[in-house]
Amino acid sequence: MPAAHIAIWIIAALSIALMLIHPRDLPEAWWIGIGAAALVVFRLIPLHLAVHAIAEGSDVYLFLAGMMLLAQLAHMHGVFNWLATIAIQHARGSRTRLFTLIYIAGTFVTIFLSNDATAVVLTPAVLAATRKSKVEPLPYLFICAFIANAASFVLPISNPANLVVFHTGMPPLGEWLRIFLIASVLSIVATYLALRWYCRKDLDGPVENTAETLHLSEAGKLTLIGIAIVAAVLLTASAMGKDLGLPTCISAILIAVVISIRERTRPAAILSEISWSVLPLVAGLFIMVEAINTAGALHLSQTALQYLQHLPPIAASMATAFATGLGTNLINNLPLGLIAAASIQAAHITGALRNVILIGIDLGPNLSVTGSLATILWLIAIRKEGQDVSAWKFLKAGVIIMPPALALATLAVALFTH
């Protein structure tokens, strides 16, 4: 392998590692940005390719910007505290019941608003609930991370990576549900059971129900209506085969403008609290995937897929899903989704192998905190609130939780793909 290719892999790996460790408490985007800049400065990737890679992520940036704007509106107008109060009241003093309620909420948010929305929108509400009820927050924070990936292939809109992998070959919604619905149910249930077992000690004992009756303000109600409107917009855009980023961003801006005018608040007050550093972080990841492709990743993945096509169907499906799933944890599912999409097209992969690649990209990231963009957004969200989960702590949970769900979902997809 040429020295330049080795340097690309080293810079990418080091950047992701530093993002997770984030020494000196520097924002995560700094380390990815430094790594991407190093690739350009040392001419490991031509400048025009780096610019092209950044432009390729425009839909993702718009989508994230819209979701972060909605999350900030919900935070400002008490939606998170209101949801936390409802969850505690319905838990009726049971930590296990509270765990189940939050898991159900996370499932619905992921299905209809995407896994990134679960990380950005739901995580602050869960933190508010754990603080009000004075319980150990980790099991409930884990829900936000794990369900964001486990439920991310129920619908095409449940994960932006779905649109990347299938690109122009997106199946109609009915066909999508026929292939992925049973696999999704198995993934959601298996993840719930494994996560609940893993957190069993922290789920013993009562919930301190000190939550007062809390009424949602008119602005909060408008924000909830806005979130429902965005969900409808996403479903419509997906059904029409359109990109999701622009409709999401425009809808969020219009909702923010209406609420700001009604409440007579300055837009700057909303915008200043949003973690905009997420956007350059994602742009840096796009540059890295372009560089990794030039370093041989695309050729390797094509060769592997061509080999796997000659294995027995179930063995090929399992090997493909787990290899893809492990790959997401090495370079993140966003870069791997882009590589997989190009490899599927170049190697003319169809049927079960293409479908289980999607399962690996969506569900495989539950192994480690590096696995998906949603998990990284989750990590940023909890760090913003003074919490943190080490890579080792997440891995210990992921080793138990991810493999059974991935195996069951893969088997179901292999069986239901004709």
C-alpha positions as MATLAB code, in Angstrom:
seq = 'MPAAHIAIWIIAALSIALMLIHPRDLPEAWWIGIGAAALVVFRLIPLHLAVHAIAEGSDVYLFLAGMMLLAQLAHMHGVFNWLATIAIQHARGSRTRLFTLIYIAGTFVTIFLSNDATAVVLTPAVLAATRKSKVEPLPYLFICAFIANAASFVLPISNPANLVVFHTGMPPLGEWLRIFLIASVLSIVATYLALRWYCRKDLDGPVENTAETLHLSEAGKLTLIGIAIVAAVLLTASAMGKDLGLPTCISAILIAVVISIRERTRPAAILSEISWSVLPLVAGLFIMVEAINTAGALHLSQTALQYLQHLPPIAASMATAFATGLGTNLINNLPLGLIAAASIQAAHITGALRNVILIGIDLGPNLSVTGSLATILWLIAIRKEGQDVSAWKFLKAGVIIMPPALALATLAVALFTH';
ca = [
       0.000    0.000    0.000;
       1.434    3.442   -0.919;
       2.616    5.649    1.936;
      -0.025    8.265    1.080;
      -2.800    5.713    1.559;
      -1.386    4.647    4.911;
      -1.234    8.298    5.984;
      -4.901    8.789    5.041;
      -6.025    5.843    7.169;
      -3.875    6.987   10.118;
      -5.172   10.577    9.993;
      -8.803    9.408    9.751;
      -8.442    6.960   12.655;
      -6.590    9.471   14.833;
      -9.150   12.200   14.152;
     -12.085    9.980   15.141;
     -10.241    8.807   18.279;
      -9.496   12.381   19.369;
     -13.105   13.374   18.683;
     -14.252   10.732   21.168;
     -11.638   11.526   23.801;
     -11.880   15.298   23.094;
      -8.780   16.272   25.092;
      -8.654   19.770   26.614;
     -12.463   19.793   26.240;
     -12.141   21.153   22.717;
     -15.318   20.652   20.632;
     -15.536   17.388   18.723;
     -15.661   19.240   15.408;
     -12.154   20.614   15.957;
     -10.514   17.195   15.760;
     -12.424   16.125   12.654;
     -11.761   19.543   11.101;
      -8.032   19.350   11.848;
      -7.891   15.868   10.328;
      -9.762   16.955    7.194;
      -7.552   20.047    6.845;
      -4.430   17.889    7.216;
      -5.596   15.678    4.349;
      -5.859   18.757    2.111;
      -2.717   20.555    3.326;
      -0.520   17.471    2.843;
      -2.127   16.899   -0.570;
      -3.487   13.508    0.398;
      -6.720   14.588   -1.241;
      -6.930   17.231   -4.006;
      -8.660   20.463   -3.033;
     -11.350   20.109   -5.708;
     -12.259   16.642   -4.398;
     -12.491   17.996   -0.838;
     -14.802   20.789   -2.017;
     -16.895   18.242   -3.931;
     -17.118   16.044   -0.826;
     -18.350   18.964    1.287;
     -20.972   19.822   -1.338;
     -22.179   16.191   -1.361;
     -23.278   16.614    2.262;
     -25.580   19.587    1.635;
     -28.783   17.599    2.220;
     -27.454   16.241    5.512;
     -26.449   19.725    6.728;
     -29.903   21.119    5.958;
     -31.591   18.196    7.681;
     -29.480   18.543   10.834;
     -29.907   22.328   10.912;
     -33.683   21.929   10.819;
     -33.686   19.301   13.557;
     -31.374   21.310   15.815;
     -33.596   24.368   15.382;
     -36.662   22.342   16.397;
     -34.793   20.928   19.407;
     -33.808   24.409   20.562;
     -37.393   25.660   20.204;
     -38.594   22.708   22.276;
     -35.976   23.452   24.929;
     -36.769   27.174   25.108;
     -40.519   26.688   25.412;
     -40.573   23.942   28.019;
     -41.505   20.980   25.825;
     -38.768   18.792   27.306;
     -39.771   19.524   30.894;
     -43.409   18.887   30.019;
     -42.579   15.530   28.394;
     -40.389   14.623   31.370;
     -43.234   15.356   33.784;
     -45.670   13.213   31.789;
     -43.196   10.309   31.673;
     -42.618   10.436   35.446;
     -46.320   10.617   36.222;
     -47.141    7.645   34.000;
     -44.225    5.652   35.426;
     -46.171    5.540   38.712;
     -43.048    5.136   40.814;
     -41.470    2.351   38.706;
     -38.037    2.755   37.110;
     -38.755   -0.155   34.777;
     -41.996    1.441   33.619;
     -40.186    4.736   33.070;
     -37.556    2.836   31.063;
     -40.258    1.262   28.867;
     -42.097    4.548   28.328;
     -38.920    6.296   27.192;
     -38.050    3.350   24.927;
     -41.478    3.545   23.260;
     -41.103    7.312   22.820;
     -37.651    6.828   21.281;
     -39.022    4.227   18.891;
     -41.711    6.577   17.564;
     -39.351    9.558   17.281;
     -36.844    7.458   15.331;
     -39.456    5.984   12.994;
     -41.174    9.249   12.067;
     -38.451   11.892   12.563;
     -35.224    9.879   12.005;
     -32.517    8.558   14.287;
     -30.670   11.873   14.252;
     -33.792   13.532   15.662;
     -33.825   10.998   18.505;
     -30.292   12.010   19.394;
     -30.918   15.743   19.066;
     -34.547   16.120   20.205;
     -35.252   13.252   22.630;
     -31.985   13.139   24.597;
     -32.516   16.516   26.354;
     -36.051   15.440   27.339;
     -34.717   12.199   28.815;
     -32.065   14.067   30.790;
     -34.777   16.365   32.142;
     -36.839   13.335   33.193;
     -33.947   11.658   35.025;
     -33.096   14.871   36.861;
     -36.685   15.371   37.956;
     -37.042   11.771   39.141;
     -33.499   11.630   40.609;
     -32.636    8.263   39.038;
     -29.359    7.061   37.565;
     -29.433    8.638   34.073;
     -27.261    6.134   32.170;
     -29.900    3.449   31.389;
     -32.272    6.080   30.033;
     -29.548    7.858   28.064;
     -28.551    4.506   26.576;
     -32.109    4.162   25.289;
     -31.696    7.284   23.148;
     -28.482    5.963   21.622;
     -29.525    2.351   21.028;
     -33.095    2.841   19.800;
     -31.859    5.541   17.392;
     -30.119    2.756   15.464;
     -32.358   -0.217   16.292;
     -35.509    1.407   14.833;
     -33.779    3.203   11.982;
     -34.941    0.990    9.120;
     -38.676    0.806    9.840;
     -39.237    3.493    7.168;
     -36.912    4.980    4.543;
     -36.974    8.310    6.455;
     -35.984    6.688    9.770;
     -32.320    7.071    8.874;
     -30.791    9.364    6.227;
     -28.313    6.539    5.547;
     -31.210    4.552    4.035;
     -31.539    7.116    1.282;
     -27.775    7.110    0.717;
     -27.492    3.316    0.421;
     -30.438    2.843   -1.941;
     -29.817    6.093   -3.813;
     -31.931    5.891   -7.002;
     -33.082    2.317   -6.298;
     -35.387    3.064   -3.345;
     -38.170    0.434   -3.171;
     -41.810    1.619   -2.963;
     -43.048    1.963    0.621;
     -45.111   -1.240    0.468;
     -42.134   -3.242   -0.776;
     -39.902   -1.609    1.840;
     -42.258   -2.674    4.642;
     -42.498   -6.212    3.254;
     -38.709   -6.533    3.373;
     -37.853   -4.641    6.551;
     -40.892   -4.500    8.869;
     -40.441   -7.879   10.577;
     -36.683   -7.316   10.794;
     -37.336   -3.928   12.407;
     -39.714   -5.403   14.989;
     -37.151   -8.079   15.871;
     -34.411   -5.443   16.110;
     -36.486   -3.177   18.380;
     -37.630   -5.998   20.678;
     -34.218   -7.690   20.906;
     -32.510   -4.374   21.661;
     -35.089   -3.575   24.354;
     -34.677   -6.953   26.088;
     -30.879   -6.894   25.960;
     -30.622   -3.273   27.127;
     -33.124   -3.818   29.925;
     -31.172   -6.876   31.094;
     -27.870   -4.985   30.908;
     -29.292   -2.108   33.006;
     -31.265   -4.346   35.406;
     -29.413   -3.270   38.555;
     -30.044    0.422   37.916;
     -33.725   -0.266   37.243;
     -34.356   -1.644   40.737;
     -36.038    0.710   43.144;
     -38.682    3.406   42.919;
     -38.845    6.649   40.977;
     -39.052    9.744   43.140;
     -42.250   11.299   41.848;
     -41.747   14.937   42.726;
     -42.993   16.186   39.402;
     -45.625   18.865   39.771;
     -48.460   19.253   37.304;
     -46.946   21.185   34.431;
     -48.973   22.917   31.733;
     -47.475   23.427   28.308;
     -47.327   27.032   27.140;
     -48.942   28.151   23.889;
     -45.463   28.429   22.338;
     -44.724   24.890   23.514;
     -47.930   23.638   21.917;
     -46.991   25.369   18.674;
     -43.572   23.705   18.835;
     -45.170   20.271   19.253;
     -47.476   20.980   16.323;
     -44.400   22.079   14.362;
     -42.617   18.798   15.111;
     -45.708   16.897   13.903;
     -45.743   19.014   10.722;
     -42.081   18.212   10.086;
     -42.831   14.494   10.508;
     -45.596   14.806    7.898;
     -43.281   16.740    5.566;
     -40.612   14.040    5.895;
     -43.074   11.261    5.097;
     -44.381   13.159    2.084;
     -40.911   13.993    0.761;
     -39.816   10.385    1.204;
     -42.905    9.053   -0.602;
     -42.173   11.424   -3.500;
     -38.515   10.360   -3.630;
     -37.286   13.856   -2.735;
     -34.301   14.843   -0.587;
     -35.218   15.420    3.052;
     -32.833   18.198    4.043;
     -34.352   21.244    2.361;
     -37.996   20.521    3.320;
     -36.951   19.855    6.913;
     -34.918   23.050    7.167;
     -37.548   25.259    5.525;
     -40.312   23.816    7.727;
     -38.258   24.372   10.893;
     -37.419   27.963    9.902;
     -41.076   28.789    9.194;
     -42.120   27.296   12.541;
     -39.403   29.262   14.338;
     -40.459   32.501   12.608;
     -44.127   32.019   13.556;
     -43.260   31.303   17.197;
     -40.744   34.170   17.389;
     -43.295   36.645   16.039;
     -45.984   35.386   18.403;
     -43.683   35.415   21.434;
     -41.846   38.585   20.351;
     -38.467   36.920   20.813;
     -35.322   37.619   18.818;
     -34.258   34.860   16.385;
     -30.666   35.407   17.533;
     -31.626   34.116   20.990;
     -32.606   30.796   19.427;
     -29.740   30.511   16.974;
     -27.026   31.341   19.524;
     -27.841   28.256   21.624;
     -27.612   25.714   18.803;
     -24.488   23.540   18.532;
     -23.583   24.621   15.007;
     -20.216   22.860   15.305;
     -22.044   19.652   14.314;
     -22.192   20.868   10.699;
     -18.422   21.300   10.144;
     -17.955   17.971   11.929;
     -20.148   16.271    9.324;
     -18.413   18.167    6.506;
     -15.072   16.889    7.797;
     -16.415   13.326    7.762;
     -17.422   13.742    4.113;
     -13.879   14.842    3.244;
     -12.470   11.842    5.094;
     -14.682    9.368    3.250;
     -13.576   10.834   -0.084;
      -9.951   10.401    0.987;
     -10.548    6.873    2.291;
     -12.130    5.954   -1.039;
      -9.001    7.074   -2.866;
      -6.966    5.022   -0.357;
      -8.557    1.795   -1.551;
     -11.706    1.424    0.554;
     -14.005    1.340   -2.473;
     -11.926   -1.324   -4.231;
     -11.757   -3.471   -1.082;
     -15.507   -3.331   -0.516;
     -16.258   -4.249   -4.151;
     -13.904   -7.217   -3.987;
     -15.446   -8.428   -0.721;
     -18.986   -8.167   -2.088;
     -18.086  -10.104   -5.216;
     -16.616  -12.880   -3.042;
     -19.647  -12.974   -0.721;
     -22.008  -13.482   -3.657;
     -20.575  -16.983   -4.101;
     -21.386  -18.116   -0.529;
     -24.651  -19.891    0.447;
     -27.414  -17.240    0.818;
     -27.829  -17.261    4.624;
     -24.065  -17.421    5.240;
     -23.484  -14.617    2.747;
     -26.166  -12.483    4.392;
     -24.791  -12.973    7.897;
     -21.192  -12.377    6.820;
     -22.169   -9.251    4.897;
     -24.277   -7.781    7.718;
     -21.671   -8.360   10.419;
     -18.751   -7.218    8.253;
     -20.675   -4.047    7.371;
     -21.731   -3.592   10.993;
     -18.148   -3.854   12.224;
     -17.033   -1.480    9.477;
     -19.406    1.228   10.698;
     -17.650    1.177   14.047;
     -14.261    1.631   12.419;
     -15.055    4.568   10.138;
     -18.650    5.591   11.109;
     -21.803    4.613    9.221;
     -22.062    7.872    7.279;
     -18.764    7.342    5.407;
     -19.428    3.608    5.103;
     -22.915    4.270    3.724;
     -21.403    6.362    0.952;
     -18.787    3.685    0.219;
     -21.439    0.948    0.288;
     -23.712    2.846   -2.109;
     -20.879    3.184   -4.631;
     -19.863   -0.471   -4.168;
     -23.435   -1.745   -4.594;
     -23.742    0.166   -7.855;
     -20.309   -0.817   -9.171;
     -20.655   -4.511   -8.282;
     -24.339   -4.653   -9.387;
     -25.479   -5.989   -6.007;
     -29.227   -6.562   -5.657;
     -31.607   -8.600   -3.497;
     -30.744   -9.912   -0.061;
     -27.095   -8.755   -0.020;
     -28.053   -5.153   -0.727;
     -30.757   -5.275    1.929;
     -28.540   -6.755    4.654;
     -25.861   -4.153    3.887;
     -28.471   -1.599    4.924;
     -29.161   -3.562    8.135;
     -25.445   -3.604    8.945;
     -25.103    0.139    8.313;
     -28.191    1.009   10.403;
     -27.908   -1.475   13.280;
     -24.182   -2.286   13.390;
     -23.354    1.107   14.993;
     -24.937   -0.073   18.248;
     -21.630   -1.776   19.000;
     -19.643    1.377   19.763;
     -19.943    5.113   20.193;
     -18.093    5.695   16.890;
     -20.675    3.756   14.888;
     -23.174    6.305   13.644;
     -23.688   10.013   13.214;
     -26.730    9.703   15.495;
     -24.580    8.269   18.301;
     -22.021   11.054   17.880;
     -24.826   13.634   18.019;
     -26.103   11.887   21.153;
     -22.645   12.082   22.722;
     -22.419   15.798   21.903;
     -25.915   16.367   23.351;
     -25.149   14.723   26.687;
     -21.746   16.415   26.961;
     -23.504   19.749   26.452;
     -25.591   18.908   29.542;
     -22.595   17.945   31.675;
     -22.860   14.157   31.171;
     -20.440   11.814   29.433;
     -20.148    8.150   28.483;
     -16.725    6.715   27.736;
     -16.066    4.661   24.611;
     -15.260    1.646   26.821;
     -18.523    1.907   28.797;
     -20.536    2.066   25.576;
     -18.612   -0.864   24.062;
     -19.338   -3.064   27.099;
     -23.052   -2.513   26.539;
     -22.817   -2.731   22.750;
     -21.112   -6.140   22.741;
     -24.156   -7.574   24.522;
     -26.888   -5.565   22.792;
     -25.923   -5.316   19.126;
     -25.095   -8.900   17.937;
     -28.431  -10.620   18.772;
     -30.463   -7.828   17.202;
     -28.274   -7.768   14.078;
     -28.436  -11.567   13.675;
     -32.242  -11.691   14.015;
     -32.837   -8.712   11.704;
     -30.440  -10.100    9.091;
     -32.096  -13.511    9.139;
     -35.526  -11.933    8.699;
     -34.401   -9.774    5.770;
     -32.671  -12.707    4.098;
     -35.836  -14.786    4.377;
     -38.212  -12.053    3.170;
     -36.126  -10.965    0.169;
     -37.132  -12.811   -2.969;
];
